Amino acid sequence: MEAEKLATTRGCCPNPLLILLEHQNQQPISKIKSTTSACRHSFAATTTSSFFPNTHFTNHESLPSYQESFAQFIKTYPKYSETRQVDKIRNQEYYHLSVSNHVCLDYIGIGLFSYLQVHECCNYPFFDISCKSVNLKSELLHGGHGSKLESSIKKKILNFLNISPNEYSMVFTVNRSSAFKLIAESYPFKTSRKLLTVYDHESEALETMVNTSEKRGANIMSAEFKWPRLRINSEKLRKLIIRKKKKKKSRGLFVFPLQSRLTGASYSYQWMSLAQENGWHLLLDACALGPKDMDSFGLSLIHPDFLICSFYKVFGENPTGFGCLIVKKSVVSMLEASVSTGIVSLVPPTSLDSSGSGTELEQKANFVTKLDELHIAGSYSAHKEKSIEESGQSSIAQGSNTKLEEKGNTEIQCRCLDHVDSLGLMQIGNRRRYLVNWLISALLKLKHPNRLDHFPLVKIYGPKIKFDRGTAMAFNLFDWKGERVEPILIQKLADRNNISLSHGFLSHMWFPDKYEEEKQRTIESKKGEEKDEESKKSKRTELGISVVTIALSFLANFEDVYRLWTFIAQFLDADFVEKERWRYSSLYQKTIEV
């Protein structure tokens, strides 16, 4: 067993592109694939058996202490100790997480700046967003690079994603939904009529794209996910992708995420390759990918026609940001000019002078000057010296794109991107893999007391303990009677414990006949705000499951997942929810409404 643990925790699994290479008729590497399977099986077995084996917890007061749990965690995943650089970055650059005692698990994606960086620069925001009245095709053909500020950030993002500006153009959008809508407004659905999506959940961005495409005459199709493990229904998706007759024109647009934003399920690269072989244009949704995951994505093998991702400003402090729509230059000419909204420019802030003196132009000039003085000359040097003093090296501050080679350049640091570059794919990926799988193992050990059937408190949807799962997770809690606790209520109670969670809606599920009875008990209609008239006219029915969701950032640590576990364990107390309702009412003179 010790040998298996060492093999597992030392990253023995090969690059995921091996499967894709084999699919593309290159020489199969069967021995490595066999080793891969063994490694992944060993990882799951080690995770399951090493954390308090053969133990169930039925009382939140009897949980092992943080120190005892962490000791078991390190014993199971000794390589976690090699990720201490992440802890150094978190303590130095994101100290607000410790000061506020905040566990931030409610959004996914990648930040641009660090908390320390922003506050070193006198609290100045680094950019504002200005809407542009242009259509997508025109902007891609004639928009240019934008301001020096915008060009600088655009260059950093393309470098971070390993995308060549010679092959792709990029525009900034208001958010992820805007990026999806822009494609739906511009894609030539009159000649390429199909829109095929692969999502196990409802999302505002996807709904926006589907509604817009449907209005323009698109034939909407979606993949289905088999209950109970929520894997892609491969037989059906293959039939939807493969064309019956060879035609020169495109079949339509295939929208594919490499990972689910809700369940953390990872999907095979082969679906993208199969779609391209059958004449589909490919939109890769990279918004659920973690930092540096693009390093394992073979853009040299799979050249998506469109790619969407998003960035926020500061993790745990300011989740606002923008979307990025990246378009292959060779497909721009086929897009249709349309009346589009959602494209934005990044500009220096316009409200920098609190006294109100000076013109807007002067204020922008002052900002650039102060940015050079405070941020580039001062903040960068100070942080570099601080990093050398604390860690003996300057890689944290330098990253890969922070050196300013031209005098007077207004380029700014994106220190969070630099941190991620300095850490690399293996360190970030291993750390998050250990944390999310430990959390799943711990949650599954929570069982209701006084039940002979060891009825579980937590039900996890999609992949459970798995080597290559993402770090998003969808779950629900059930009381001792088997009734679900409303996800929104769980979110509100977590917020009172300074833990930020989210909730979502699983959909497009397919139940085999033997699960028909379970389907009747499980499936529900989507609740929410009143829909607009166009949505009401849609023939699509929104049936699925409301769930609680979390996502681990690259800065997550063991304390974060342990605190979530101890919070969830409180629901083992049959009176916990009612006690919290009463406490909330007493403190705030109002009730928690679900």
Secondary structure as GFF3:
##gff-version 3
##sequence-region A 1 594
A	DSSP	alpha_helix	2	9	.	.	.	ID=ss1
A	DSSP	alpha_helix	17	23	.	.	.	ID=ss2
A	DSSP	alpha_helix	30	50	.	.	.	ID=ss3
A	DSSP	three_ten_helix	60	62	.	.	.	ID=ss4
A	DSSP	alpha_helix	66	76	.	.	.	ID=ss5
A	DSSP	three_ten_helix	78	83	.	.	.	ID=ss6
A	DSSP	alpha_helix	84	93	.	.	.	ID=ss7
A	DSSP	alpha_helix	96	99	.	.	.	ID=ss8
A	DSSP	beta_strand	103	104	.	.	.	ID=ss9
A	DSSP	beta_strand	110	113	.	.	.	ID=ss10
A	DSSP	alpha_helix	115	120	.	.	.	ID=ss11
A	DSSP	beta_strand	128	131	.	.	.	ID=ss12
A	DSSP	alpha_helix	136	142	.	.	.	ID=ss13
A	DSSP	alpha_helix	148	160	.	.	.	ID=ss14
A	DSSP	beta_strand	168	173	.	.	.	ID=ss15
A	DSSP	alpha_helix	176	186	.	.	.	ID=ss16
A	DSSP	beta_strand	194	197	.	.	.	ID=ss17
A	DSSP	alpha_helix	204	215	.	.	.	ID=ss18
A	DSSP	beta_strand	219	222	.	.	.	ID=ss19
A	DSSP	beta_strand	225	226	.	.	.	ID=ss20
A	DSSP	beta_strand	231	232	.	.	.	ID=ss21
A	DSSP	alpha_helix	234	241	.	.	.	ID=ss22
A	DSSP	beta_strand	252	257	.	.	.	ID=ss23
A	DSSP	alpha_helix	270	277	.	.	.	ID=ss24
A	DSSP	beta_strand	280	285	.	.	.	ID=ss25
A	DSSP	three_ten_helix	293	296	.	.	.	ID=ss26
A	DSSP	beta_strand	306	314	.	.	.	ID=ss27
A	DSSP	beta_strand	318	328	.	.	.	ID=ss28
A	DSSP	three_ten_helix	329	334	.	.	.	ID=ss29
A	DSSP	beta_strand	343	347	.	.	.	ID=ss30
A	DSSP	alpha_helix	360	370	.	.	.	ID=ss31
A	DSSP	pi_helix	371	379	.	.	.	ID=ss32
A	DSSP	alpha_helix	380	391	.	.	.	ID=ss33
A	DSSP	alpha_helix	395	398	.	.	.	ID=ss34
A	DSSP	alpha_helix	415	444	.	.	.	ID=ss35
A	DSSP	beta_strand	458	461	.	.	.	ID=ss36
A	DSSP	beta_strand	472	478	.	.	.	ID=ss37
A	DSSP	beta_strand	484	485	.	.	.	ID=ss38
A	DSSP	alpha_helix	487	496	.	.	.	ID=ss39
A	DSSP	beta_strand	499	500	.	.	.	ID=ss40
A	DSSP	beta_strand	502	506	.	.	.	ID=ss41
A	DSSP	beta_strand	509	510	.	.	.	ID=ss42
A	DSSP	three_ten_helix	513	515	.	.	.	ID=ss43
A	DSSP	alpha_helix	516	522	.	.	.	ID=ss44
A	DSSP	beta_strand	524	525	.	.	.	ID=ss45
A	DSSP	alpha_helix	533	537	.	.	.	ID=ss46
A	DSSP	beta_strand	543	551	.	.	.	ID=ss47
A	DSSP	alpha_helix	558	569	.	.	.	ID=ss48
A	DSSP	three_ten_helix	570	572	.	.	.	ID=ss49
A	DSSP	alpha_helix	576	588	.	.	.	ID=ss50
###
